[in-house]
Amino acid sequence: MRRRIWITFAIIIALATIAILIDLPQAPNWKLGTFHKEFKIHEGLDLKGGTQLTYKADLKSSRNNSKDMANLRNVFEQRVNGLGVAESNIQTSGKDKIIIELPGIKNIEDAKNKIGATYELLFMEEAPNGTVLNDYYTSQPYPGTWTPTKLTGRQLKSAMVNIDQQSLSADPIVSMRFNREGTTLFSEITKKNLNKRVAIVLDGKIVSAPTVQSEITSGDAQITGLDSQDEAQKLSNRLNEGILPVPAKLIGQNTIGPTLGSESVKKSLIAGAIGLLLIAIFMISFYKFPGLLAVIALTFYSLFALAIFKYIPVTLTLAGIAGFILSIGMAVDANILIFERMKEEIHSGKPINKSLEEGFNRAWNSVRDSNASSLITCFILYILTTGFVRGFALTLAIGIVVSLFTAITVTRTFLRLFTNTRYEKLLSRM
């Protein structure tokens, strides 16, 4: 039993050492073969500043404004999520506007490039009295004149790169799939334009203009004749960027400075430090030596939680910091439940080591249920919300999981180290 306790203690110390290395302001970058991990704190828009983009949707042809705006917002959210774990804030404003906040990005052009071009996708056919358009990639006039059809990106479900199985050289192709309405429209277009070109137009420029070789009624189409896999991937990306439930246009762009500022952050950290100090005084005053061990375990909790924040990484905002501090209170709450159970066992005359184990076992159900209900709430908030509320839910959930580990494993191991020793009586003075 003693050997197992010391092995557990050694594992805790090893984890704490790793956490300290990650928590250092200049944490070392880890490289192992192709694996590379950089550890740093990511600050949110309210702490670090960043870029704000405002898009306006064209709802003239919309049959259901609220549904189309919700779908448009989901499209933007998926693109922004492609940046990685970042506490972006995407919200609707009024009936037809969507505001996107990207923390840490102060270069507006860089921000627009990161979320992808957001333009309406059109399918156009050649016409003698049509409009002259430029090439999407070269911005030079594209041969021919063009007129729009009723088929747009709204009817395109997906575009992806495949390999032409019928080609001996395995040339890349781009496969397109349309919804039911798009299947009908595309069938009509291909029937009307046999052996003619149909242009795929993004932002008023021609991305590709393949020649229709046969009428297509299945809703699945292929673009062939591409020179390389890279060209095919670029075309696929452009097509997917144009799949919007309604056309949207960028109407506003701003670079935002930190709304809280370094002074407000310092005050928040000071307030958190004062709270931790008061918690330490309370625990030591009420529970004496076990309370001191709980405070030490709380220090380990802080090291572990911060290391996880940097490892994921979690983008911290003031709401996220609040979630972290709240989880500290929950960690203390677990220790209080355990210590009160221990006191009951000790006062009933049971040996110290028996009281310790009974205290943890009897308190476990209460600790488990309270933390489980909090984790369920965090899960609901994370799934159903965005922005700062989602960040609060994430940091609180991580903190709760880590607090369970420190309360049940770390604190328990520290207390067990003193059982069956000459210092065992220190545990009974609570």
C-alpha positions as a Markdown table, in Angstrom:
| # | Residue | x | y | z |
|---|---|---|---|---|
| 1 | Met | 0.0 | 0.0 | 0.0 |
| 2 | Arg | 2.8 | 2.4 | 0.9 |
| 3 | Arg | 4.6 | 1.6 | -2.3 |
| 4 | Arg | 1.5 | 2.3 | -4.3 |
| 5 | Ile | 1.1 | 5.7 | -2.6 |
| 6 | Trp | 4.7 | 6.7 | -3.3 |
| 7 | Ile | 4.3 | 5.7 | -7.0 |
| 8 | Thr | 1.2 | 7.8 | -7.3 |
| 9 | Phe | 3.0 | 10.7 | -5.6 |
| 10 | Ala | 5.9 | 10.4 | -8.0 |
| 11 | Ile | 3.5 | 10.4 | -11.0 |
| 12 | Ile | 1.8 | 13.6 | -9.6 |
| 13 | Ile | 5.2 | 15.3 | -9.2 |
| 14 | Ala | 6.2 | 14.3 | -12.8 |
| 15 | Leu | 2.9 | 15.7 | -14.1 |
| 16 | Ala | 3.4 | 18.9 | -12.1 |
| 17 | Thr | 6.9 | 19.2 | -13.6 |
| 18 | Ile | 5.6 | 18.9 | -17.1 |
| 19 | Ala | 2.9 | 21.4 | -16.3 |
| 20 | Ile | 5.4 | 23.9 | -15.0 |
| 21 | Leu | 7.5 | 23.6 | -18.2 |
| 22 | Ile | 4.4 | 24.3 | -20.3 |
| 23 | Asp | 3.2 | 27.1 | -18.0 |
| 24 | Leu | 6.5 | 29.0 | -18.3 |
| 25 | Pro | 6.1 | 32.3 | -20.2 |
| 26 | Gln | 8.7 | 31.1 | -22.6 |
| 27 | Ala | 7.6 | 27.5 | -22.7 |
| 28 | Pro | 9.9 | 25.2 | -24.8 |
| 29 | Asn | 8.4 | 24.0 | -28.1 |
| 30 | Trp | 8.2 | 20.3 | -28.4 |
| 31 | Lys | 9.4 | 18.5 | -31.5 |
| 32 | Leu | 9.4 | 14.8 | -32.1 |
| 33 | Gly | 9.8 | 13.8 | -35.7 |
| 34 | Thr | 7.0 | 15.4 | -37.6 |
| 35 | Phe | 5.2 | 16.3 | -34.3 |
| 36 | His | 5.6 | 20.0 | -33.3 |
| 37 | Lys | 3.7 | 21.7 | -30.5 |
| 38 | Glu | 4.0 | 25.4 | -29.5 |
| 39 | Phe | 2.7 | 26.5 | -26.1 |
| 40 | Lys | 1.4 | 30.0 | -25.6 |
| 41 | Ile | -1.5 | 31.8 | -24.2 |
| 42 | His | -4.2 | 32.8 | -26.8 |
| 43 | Glu | -6.1 | 36.0 | -25.8 |
| 44 | Gly | -9.6 | 36.8 | -27.0 |
| 45 | Leu | -10.8 | 39.9 | -28.8 |
| 46 | Asp | -11.7 | 41.7 | -25.5 |
| 47 | Leu | -8.2 | 41.2 | -24.2 |
| 48 | Lys | -6.0 | 41.3 | -27.3 |
| 49 | Gly | -8.0 | 43.1 | -29.9 |
| 50 | Gly | -8.5 | 41.9 | -33.4 |
| 51 | Thr | -10.6 | 42.2 | -36.6 |
| 52 | Gln | -14.3 | 42.7 | -37.0 |
| 53 | Leu | -16.0 | 42.0 | -40.3 |
| 54 | Thr | -19.7 | 42.8 | -41.1 |
| 55 | Tyr | -21.5 | 41.1 | -43.9 |
| 56 | Lys | -24.9 | 42.0 | -45.3 |
| 57 | Ala | -27.1 | 39.3 | -46.8 |
| 58 | Asp | -29.2 | 39.8 | -49.9 |
| 59 | Leu | -32.6 | 38.4 | -48.9 |
| 60 | Lys | -34.6 | 39.5 | -52.0 |
| 61 | Ser | -34.9 | 36.0 | -53.3 |
| 62 | Ser | -35.2 | 34.4 | -49.8 |
| 63 | Arg | -38.3 | 32.4 | -49.1 |
| 64 | Asn | -37.5 | 32.1 | -45.3 |
| 65 | Asn | -35.4 | 35.0 | -44.0 |
| 66 | Ser | -34.7 | 33.6 | -40.5 |
| 67 | Lys | -33.8 | 30.1 | -41.8 |
| 68 | Asp | -31.5 | 31.5 | -44.5 |
| 69 | Met | -29.8 | 33.8 | -42.0 |
| 70 | Ala | -29.3 | 30.9 | -39.6 |
| 71 | Asn | -27.8 | 28.8 | -42.4 |
| 72 | Leu | -25.6 | 31.7 | -43.5 |
| 73 | Arg | -24.3 | 32.1 | -40.0 |
| 74 | Asn | -23.5 | 28.4 | -39.8 |
| 75 | Val | -21.5 | 28.6 | -43.0 |
| 76 | Phe | -19.5 | 31.5 | -41.6 |
| 77 | Glu | -19.0 | 29.6 | -38.4 |
| 78 | Gln | -17.7 | 26.5 | -40.2 |
| 79 | Arg | -15.2 | 28.6 | -42.1 |
| 80 | Val | -14.0 | 30.5 | -39.0 |
| 81 | Asn | -13.7 | 27.2 | -37.1 |
| 82 | Gly | -11.3 | 26.1 | -39.8 |
| 83 | Leu | -8.8 | 28.6 | -38.3 |
| 84 | Gly | -8.4 | 26.3 | -35.3 |
| 85 | Val | -9.5 | 26.7 | -31.7 |
| 86 | Ala | -10.2 | 30.4 | -31.4 |
| 87 | Glu | -12.8 | 32.3 | -29.4 |
| 88 | Ser | -14.4 | 34.0 | -32.4 |
| 89 | Asn | -17.7 | 35.7 | -32.0 |
| 90 | Ile | -20.3 | 35.3 | -34.8 |
| 91 | Gln | -23.6 | 36.9 | -34.4 |
| 92 | Thr | -26.6 | 38.2 | -36.4 |
| 93 | Ser | -27.4 | 41.9 | -36.2 |
| 94 | Gly | -30.8 | 43.1 | -37.3 |
| 95 | Lys | -32.6 | 41.1 | -40.1 |
| 96 | Asp | -29.8 | 40.9 | -42.7 |
| 97 | Lys | -26.3 | 41.5 | -41.1 |
| 98 | Ile | -23.8 | 39.1 | -39.6 |
| 99 | Ile | -20.8 | 40.3 | -37.5 |
| 100 | Ile | -17.7 | 38.2 | -37.2 |
| 101 | Glu | -15.1 | 39.0 | -34.6 |
| 102 | Leu | -11.6 | 37.4 | -34.9 |
| 103 | Pro | -9.3 | 37.9 | -31.9 |
| 104 | Gly | -5.7 | 38.6 | -32.5 |
| 105 | Ile | -6.0 | 39.3 | -36.2 |
| 106 | Lys | -5.3 | 43.0 | -36.9 |
| 107 | Asn | -4.7 | 42.7 | -40.6 |
| 108 | Ile | -8.1 | 43.0 | -42.2 |
| 109 | Glu | -7.0 | 41.5 | -45.5 |
| 110 | Asp | -5.4 | 38.6 | -43.7 |
| 111 | Ala | -8.7 | 38.0 | -41.8 |
| 112 | Lys | -10.7 | 37.9 | -45.0 |
| 113 | Asn | -8.3 | 35.5 | -46.6 |
| 114 | Lys | -8.4 | 33.2 | -43.5 |
| 115 | Ile | -12.2 | 32.8 | -43.6 |
| 116 | Gly | -12.2 | 32.5 | -47.4 |
| 117 | Ala | -13.7 | 34.5 | -50.1 |
| 118 | Thr | -17.4 | 34.9 | -49.4 |
| 119 | Tyr | -19.2 | 35.6 | -52.7 |
| 120 | Glu | -22.2 | 34.4 | -54.6 |
| 121 | Leu | -21.6 | 31.5 | -57.0 |
| 122 | Leu | -23.3 | 31.7 | -60.4 |
| 123 | Phe | -23.6 | 29.5 | -63.4 |
| 124 | Met | -23.7 | 31.4 | -66.7 |
| 125 | Glu | -24.0 | 30.4 | -70.4 |
| 126 | Glu | -22.6 | 31.8 | -73.5 |
| 127 | Ala | -24.7 | 34.4 | -75.3 |
| 128 | Pro | -24.0 | 36.7 | -78.2 |
| 129 | Asn | -25.2 | 39.8 | -76.4 |
| 130 | Gly | -24.0 | 38.8 | -72.9 |
| 131 | Thr | -21.6 | 40.4 | -70.5 |
| 132 | Val | -17.8 | 40.4 | -70.8 |
| 133 | Leu | -16.2 | 38.8 | -67.7 |
| 134 | Asn | -12.6 | 38.5 | -66.4 |
| 135 | Asp | -10.7 | 35.4 | -65.4 |
| 136 | Tyr | -10.9 | 34.8 | -61.7 |
| 137 | Tyr | -7.2 | 34.0 | -61.4 |
| 138 | Thr | -5.6 | 36.4 | -63.9 |
| 139 | Ser | -8.2 | 39.2 | -63.9 |
| 140 | Gln | -7.8 | 39.3 | -67.7 |
| 141 | Pro | -10.8 | 39.3 | -70.0 |
| 142 | Tyr | -12.2 | 35.8 | -70.5 |
| 143 | Pro | -13.1 | 34.9 | -74.1 |
| 144 | Gly | -16.8 | 35.1 | -75.0 |
| 145 | Thr | -19.8 | 36.9 | -73.5 |
| 146 | Trp | -22.0 | 35.5 | -70.8 |
| 147 | Thr | -25.5 | 35.7 | -69.4 |
| 148 | Pro | -26.7 | 34.3 | -66.0 |
| 149 | Thr | -28.9 | 31.2 | -65.5 |
| 150 | Lys | -31.2 | 30.5 | -62.5 |
| 151 | Leu | -28.6 | 28.0 | -61.1 |
| 152 | Thr | -26.5 | 29.5 | -58.2 |
| 153 | Gly | -24.4 | 28.3 | -55.3 |
| 154 | Arg | -27.7 | 27.9 | -53.3 |
| 155 | Gln | -28.4 | 24.7 | -55.3 |
| 156 | Leu | -24.8 | 23.3 | -55.1 |
| 157 | Lys | -24.4 | 20.9 | -52.1 |
| 158 | Ser | -20.7 | 20.1 | -52.4 |
| 159 | Ala | -17.6 | 20.1 | -54.6 |
| 160 | Met | -14.6 | 17.8 | -54.1 |
| 161 | Val | -11.4 | 16.6 | -55.8 |
| 162 | Asn | -11.4 | 13.1 | -57.2 |
| 163 | Ile | -9.3 | 11.0 | -59.7 |
| 164 | Asp | -10.6 | 10.3 | -63.2 |
| 165 | Gln | -10.7 | 6.4 | -63.1 |
| 166 | Gln | -11.1 | 6.3 | -66.9 |
| 167 | Ser | -8.0 | 8.2 | -67.6 |
| 168 | Leu | -4.7 | 6.3 | -67.9 |
| 169 | Ser | -2.8 | 9.1 | -66.3 |
| 170 | Ala | -5.3 | 9.4 | -63.4 |
| 171 | Asp | -6.0 | 13.0 | -64.1 |
| 172 | Pro | -7.6 | 15.0 | -61.2 |
| 173 | Ile | -11.2 | 16.1 | -61.6 |
| 174 | Val | -13.6 | 18.2 | -59.6 |
| 175 | Ser | -17.0 | 16.5 | -58.8 |
| 176 | Met | -20.0 | 18.6 | -58.1 |
| 177 | Arg | -23.3 | 17.5 | -56.5 |
| 178 | Phe | -26.5 | 19.5 | -56.7 |
| 179 | Asn | -29.7 | 19.4 | -54.6 |
| 180 | Arg | -33.0 | 18.5 | -56.0 |
| 181 | Glu | -33.7 | 21.9 | -57.4 |
| 182 | Gly | -30.2 | 22.2 | -58.7 |
| 183 | Thr | -30.4 | 18.8 | -60.4 |
| 184 | Thr | -33.4 | 20.0 | -62.4 |
| 185 | Leu | -31.9 | 23.3 | -63.4 |
| 186 | Phe | -28.5 | 21.8 | -64.3 |
| 187 | Ser | -30.2 | 19.2 | -66.5 |
| 188 | Glu | -32.0 | 22.0 | -68.4 |
| 189 | Ile | -28.8 | 24.0 | -68.8 |
| 190 | Thr | -26.7 | 21.0 | -70.0 |
| 191 | Lys | -29.5 | 20.0 | -72.5 |
| 192 | Lys | -29.7 | 23.6 | -73.8 |
| 193 | Asn | -25.9 | 24.0 | -74.1 |
| 194 | Leu | -24.6 | 20.7 | -75.6 |
| 195 | Asn | -21.1 | 21.2 | -76.9 |
| 196 | Lys | -21.1 | 24.7 | -75.6 |
| 197 | Arg | -19.4 | 26.2 | -72.6 |
| 198 | Val | -21.1 | 26.9 | -69.2 |
| 199 | Ala | -19.1 | 29.3 | -67.0 |
| 200 | Ile | -18.8 | 28.9 | -63.2 |
| 201 | Val | -18.6 | 32.5 | -61.9 |
| 202 | Leu | -17.5 | 33.6 | -58.5 |
| 203 | Asp | -17.5 | 37.3 | -57.5 |
| 204 | Gly | -18.3 | 38.3 | -61.0 |
| 205 | Lys | -15.2 | 36.5 | -62.4 |
| 206 | Ile | -15.0 | 33.2 | -64.3 |
| 207 | Val | -13.4 | 30.4 | -62.2 |
| 208 | Ser | -13.9 | 27.7 | -64.9 |
| 209 | Ala | -15.8 | 27.3 | -68.2 |
| 210 | Pro | -16.0 | 23.6 | -69.1 |
| 211 | Thr | -17.7 | 22.5 | -72.3 |
| 212 | Val | -20.9 | 20.5 | -71.9 |
| 213 | Gln | -20.3 | 17.0 | -73.5 |
| 214 | Ser | -23.7 | 15.5 | -72.6 |
| 215 | Glu | -27.0 | 16.2 | -70.8 |
| 216 | Ile | -26.6 | 15.5 | -67.1 |
| 217 | Thr | -29.7 | 14.5 | -65.2 |
| 218 | Ser | -28.3 | 12.8 | -62.2 |
| 219 | Gly | -27.3 | 15.9 | -60.2 |
| 220 | Asp | -23.7 | 14.9 | -60.3 |
| 221 | Ala | -21.2 | 16.7 | -62.6 |
| 222 | Gln | -17.5 | 16.5 | -63.2 |
| 223 | Ile | -15.1 | 19.2 | -64.4 |
| 224 | Thr | -12.2 | 17.6 | -66.3 |
| 225 | Gly | -9.2 | 18.9 | -68.2 |
| 226 | Leu | -7.4 | 20.2 | -65.1 |
| 227 | Asp | -3.7 | 20.5 | -65.3 |
| 228 | Ser | -2.8 | 19.4 | -61.7 |
| 229 | Gln | -4.0 | 18.3 | -58.3 |
| 230 | Asp | -3.3 | 21.8 | -57.0 |
| 231 | Glu | -5.4 | 23.4 | -59.7 |
| 232 | Ala | -8.2 | 21.0 | -58.9 |
| 233 | Gln | -8.0 | 21.7 | -55.2 |
| 234 | Lys | -8.1 | 25.4 | -55.8 |
| 235 | Leu | -11.2 | 25.1 | -58.0 |
| 236 | Ser | -12.9 | 22.9 | -55.4 |
| 237 | Asn | -12.2 | 25.4 | -52.7 |
| 238 | Arg | -13.6 | 28.3 | -54.8 |
| 239 | Leu | -16.8 | 26.3 | -55.4 |
| 240 | Asn | -17.3 | 25.4 | -51.8 |
| 241 | Glu | -16.6 | 29.1 | -50.8 |
| 242 | Gly | -19.5 | 30.1 | -53.0 |
| 243 | Ile | -22.0 | 27.7 | -51.5 |
| 244 | Leu | -24.1 | 30.2 | -49.5 |
| 245 | Pro | -27.8 | 30.0 | -48.7 |
| 246 | Val | -28.1 | 33.6 | -49.7 |
| 247 | Pro | -25.6 | 36.1 | -51.3 |
| 248 | Ala | -23.6 | 38.0 | -48.8 |
| 249 | Lys | -21.5 | 41.1 | -49.2 |
| 250 | Leu | -18.8 | 42.5 | -47.0 |
| 251 | Ile | -20.0 | 46.0 | -46.0 |
| 252 | Gly | -17.8 | 46.8 | -43.0 |
| 253 | Gln | -14.4 | 46.0 | -41.6 |
| 254 | Asn | -12.7 | 47.3 | -38.5 |
| 255 | Thr | -9.6 | 46.8 | -36.5 |
| 256 | Ile | -10.5 | 46.7 | -32.8 |
| 257 | Gly | -8.2 | 47.5 | -29.9 |
| 258 | Pro | -8.5 | 45.6 | -26.6 |
| 259 | Thr | -11.7 | 46.8 | -24.8 |
| 260 | Leu | -10.4 | 45.9 | -21.4 |
| 261 | Gly | -6.8 | 47.0 | -21.7 |
| 262 | Ser | -3.8 | 45.8 | -19.7 |
| 263 | Glu | -4.9 | 47.7 | -16.6 |
| 264 | Ser | -8.2 | 45.9 | -16.4 |
| 265 | Val | -6.6 | 42.6 | -16.9 |
| 266 | Lys | -4.2 | 43.3 | -14.0 |
| 267 | Lys | -7.1 | 44.3 | -11.8 |
| 268 | Ser | -8.9 | 41.0 | -12.7 |
| 269 | Leu | -5.8 | 39.0 | -11.9 |
| 270 | Ile | -5.4 | 40.8 | -8.6 |
| 271 | Ala | -9.0 | 40.1 | -7.7 |
| 272 | Gly | -8.5 | 36.4 | -8.5 |
| 273 | Ala | -5.3 | 36.3 | -6.4 |
| 274 | Ile | -7.1 | 37.9 | -3.4 |
| 275 | Gly | -9.9 | 35.3 | -3.8 |
| 276 | Leu | -7.3 | 32.5 | -3.7 |
| 277 | Leu | -5.6 | 33.9 | -0.7 |
| 278 | Leu | -9.0 | 34.1 | 1.2 |
| 279 | Ile | -9.7 | 30.5 | 0.2 |
| 280 | Ala | -6.3 | 29.4 | 1.6 |
| 281 | Ile | -6.9 | 31.3 | 4.9 |
| 282 | Phe | -10.4 | 29.7 | 5.2 |
| 283 | Met | -9.2 | 26.2 | 4.5 |
| 284 | Ile | -6.2 | 26.4 | 6.9 |
| 285 | Ser | -8.2 | 28.0 | 9.6 |
| 286 | Phe | -11.0 | 25.5 | 9.5 |
| 287 | Tyr | -9.2 | 22.3 | 8.7 |
| 288 | Lys | -5.6 | 23.0 | 9.9 |
| 289 | Phe | -3.0 | 20.6 | 8.4 |
| 290 | Pro | -5.4 | 18.8 | 6.0 |
| 291 | Gly | -6.5 | 22.3 | 4.9 |
| 292 | Leu | -2.9 | 23.2 | 4.1 |
| 293 | Leu | -2.5 | 20.0 | 2.0 |
| 294 | Ala | -5.7 | 20.9 | 0.2 |
| 295 | Val | -4.2 | 24.4 | -0.6 |
| 296 | Ile | -1.1 | 22.8 | -1.9 |
| 297 | Ala | -3.2 | 20.5 | -4.1 |
| 298 | Leu | -5.1 | 23.6 | -5.3 |
| 299 | Thr | -1.7 | 25.0 | -6.5 |
| 300 | Phe | -1.2 | 21.8 | -8.5 |
| 301 | Tyr | -4.7 | 22.2 | -9.9 |
| 302 | Ser | -3.8 | 25.7 | -11.2 |
| 303 | Leu | -0.6 | 24.3 | -12.8 |
| 304 | Phe | -2.5 | 21.5 | -14.5 |
| 305 | Ala | -5.4 | 23.7 | -15.7 |
| 306 | Leu | -3.2 | 26.4 | -17.2 |
| 307 | Ala | -1.1 | 23.7 | -19.0 |
| 308 | Ile | -4.2 | 22.2 | -20.5 |
| 309 | Phe | -5.3 | 25.7 | -21.6 |
| 310 | Lys | -2.0 | 26.2 | -23.4 |
| 311 | Tyr | -1.9 | 22.7 | -24.8 |
| 312 | Ile | -5.3 | 22.7 | -26.6 |
| 313 | Pro | -5.0 | 25.8 | -26.9 |
| 314 | Val | -7.9 | 27.7 | -25.4 |
| 315 | Thr | -8.4 | 31.3 | -26.3 |
| 316 | Leu | -8.8 | 33.2 | -23.0 |
| 317 | Thr | -11.2 | 36.1 | -22.6 |
| 318 | Leu | -12.5 | 37.7 | -19.4 |
| 319 | Ala | -15.4 | 35.3 | -19.5 |
| 320 | Gly | -13.0 | 32.4 | -19.8 |
| 321 | Ile | -10.9 | 33.6 | -16.9 |
| 322 | Ala | -14.2 | 33.8 | -14.8 |
| 323 | Gly | -15.0 | 30.2 | -15.7 |
| 324 | Phe | -11.5 | 29.1 | -14.5 |
| 325 | Ile | -11.8 | 31.0 | -11.2 |
| 326 | Leu | -15.3 | 29.5 | -10.7 |
| 327 | Ser | -13.9 | 26.0 | -11.1 |
| 328 | Ile | -11.4 | 26.8 | -8.4 |
| 329 | Gly | -14.3 | 27.4 | -6.0 |
| 330 | Met | -15.8 | 24.0 | -7.1 |
| 331 | Ala | -12.5 | 22.3 | -6.3 |
| 332 | Val | -12.5 | 23.7 | -2.8 |
| 333 | Asp | -16.1 | 22.7 | -2.4 |
| 334 | Ala | -15.2 | 19.1 | -3.1 |
| 335 | Asn | -12.4 | 19.2 | -0.5 |
| 336 | Ile | -14.9 | 20.7 | 2.1 |
| 337 | Leu | -17.3 | 17.8 | 1.5 |
| 338 | Ile | -14.6 | 15.3 | 1.9 |
| 339 | Phe | -13.1 | 16.9 | 5.0 |
| 340 | Glu | -16.5 | 17.1 | 6.7 |
| 341 | Arg | -17.0 | 13.4 | 6.1 |
| 342 | Met | -13.6 | 12.7 | 7.5 |
| 343 | Lys | -14.4 | 14.7 | 10.7 |
| 344 | Glu | -17.5 | 12.7 | 11.2 |
| 345 | Glu | -15.6 | 9.5 | 11.0 |
| 346 | Ile | -12.8 | 10.7 | 13.3 |
| 347 | His | -15.3 | 11.9 | 15.9 |
| 348 | Ser | -17.0 | 8.5 | 15.9 |
| 349 | Gly | -13.7 | 7.0 | 17.1 |
| 350 | Lys | -12.4 | 5.3 | 14.0 |
| 351 | Pro | -8.6 | 5.2 | 13.2 |
| 352 | Ile | -7.2 | 8.0 | 11.1 |
| 353 | Asn | -6.4 | 5.9 | 8.1 |
| 354 | Lys | -9.9 | 4.3 | 8.2 |
| 355 | Ser | -11.5 | 7.7 | 8.6 |
| 356 | Leu | -9.6 | 9.1 | 5.6 |
| 357 | Glu | -10.8 | 6.3 | 3.3 |
| 358 | Glu | -14.4 | 6.4 | 4.6 |
| 359 | Gly | -14.5 | 10.2 | 4.2 |
| 360 | Phe | -13.5 | 10.0 | 0.6 |
| 361 | Asn | -15.8 | 7.1 | -0.2 |
| 362 | Arg | -18.8 | 8.7 | 1.5 |
| 363 | Ala | -18.3 | 12.1 | 0.0 |
| 364 | Trp | -17.7 | 10.7 | -3.5 |
| 365 | Asn | -21.4 | 10.4 | -4.5 |
| 366 | Ser | -22.1 | 14.1 | -3.6 |
| 367 | Val | -18.9 | 15.3 | -5.3 |
| 368 | Arg | -19.6 | 13.2 | -8.4 |
| 369 | Asp | -23.3 | 14.3 | -8.8 |
| 370 | Ser | -22.6 | 18.1 | -8.2 |
| 371 | Asn | -19.7 | 18.1 | -10.8 |
| 372 | Ala | -21.7 | 15.9 | -13.3 |
| 373 | Ser | -24.6 | 18.4 | -13.3 |
| 374 | Ser | -22.2 | 21.3 | -13.8 |
| 375 | Leu | -20.5 | 19.4 | -16.7 |
| 376 | Ile | -23.9 | 18.8 | -18.3 |
| 377 | Thr | -24.6 | 22.5 | -18.1 |
| 378 | Cys | -21.2 | 23.3 | -19.6 |
| 379 | Phe | -21.9 | 20.9 | -22.4 |
| 380 | Ile | -25.2 | 22.5 | -23.2 |
| 381 | Leu | -23.7 | 26.0 | -23.2 |
| 382 | Tyr | -20.8 | 24.9 | -25.4 |
| 383 | Ile | -23.1 | 23.3 | -28.0 |
| 384 | Leu | -25.8 | 25.9 | -28.1 |
| 385 | Thr | -23.8 | 29.1 | -27.8 |
| 386 | Thr | -20.9 | 30.9 | -29.4 |
| 387 | Gly | -18.3 | 33.5 | -28.5 |
| 388 | Phe | -17.6 | 34.4 | -24.9 |
| 389 | Val | -20.3 | 32.2 | -23.4 |
| 390 | Arg | -18.8 | 29.2 | -25.2 |
| 391 | Gly | -15.4 | 30.1 | -23.9 |
| 392 | Phe | -16.7 | 30.3 | -20.4 |
| 393 | Ala | -18.3 | 26.9 | -20.7 |
| 394 | Leu | -15.1 | 25.4 | -22.0 |
| 395 | Thr | -12.7 | 26.7 | -19.3 |
| 396 | Leu | -15.3 | 25.9 | -16.6 |
| 397 | Ala | -15.6 | 22.3 | -17.9 |
| 398 | Ile | -11.8 | 21.8 | -18.1 |
| 399 | Gly | -11.5 | 23.3 | -14.6 |
| 400 | Ile | -14.1 | 20.9 | -13.2 |
| 401 | Val | -12.5 | 17.8 | -14.7 |
| 402 | Val | -9.0 | 18.9 | -13.4 |
| 403 | Ser | -10.5 | 19.8 | -9.9 |
| 404 | Leu | -12.0 | 16.3 | -9.6 |
| 405 | Phe | -8.5 | 14.9 | -10.3 |
| 406 | Thr | -6.8 | 17.1 | -7.7 |
| 407 | Ala | -9.5 | 16.6 | -5.1 |
| 408 | Ile | -9.9 | 12.9 | -5.4 |
| 409 | Thr | -6.3 | 11.9 | -6.4 |
| 410 | Val | -3.8 | 14.6 | -5.4 |
| 411 | Thr | -5.3 | 15.7 | -2.1 |
| 412 | Arg | -6.0 | 12.0 | -1.2 |
| 413 | Thr | -2.4 | 11.0 | -2.0 |
| 414 | Phe | -1.0 | 13.8 | 0.1 |
| 415 | Leu | -3.1 | 12.8 | 3.1 |
| 416 | Arg | -2.2 | 9.1 | 2.7 |
| 417 | Leu | 1.5 | 10.0 | 2.9 |
| 418 | Phe | 1.0 | 10.9 | 6.5 |
| 419 | Thr | -1.1 | 8.0 | 7.6 |
| 420 | Asn | 0.6 | 5.3 | 9.7 |
| 421 | Thr | 3.5 | 7.7 | 10.4 |
| 422 | Arg | 4.4 | 9.7 | 13.5 |
| 423 | Tyr | 2.8 | 12.7 | 11.9 |
| 424 | Glu | -0.6 | 11.0 | 11.6 |
| 425 | Lys | -2.1 | 13.0 | 14.4 |
| 426 | Leu | -1.8 | 16.1 | 12.4 |
| 427 | Leu | -4.6 | 14.8 | 10.2 |
| 428 | Ser | -7.0 | 14.6 | 13.1 |
| 429 | Arg | -6.7 | 18.2 | 14.1 |
| 430 | Met | -9.6 | 19.6 | 12.1 |
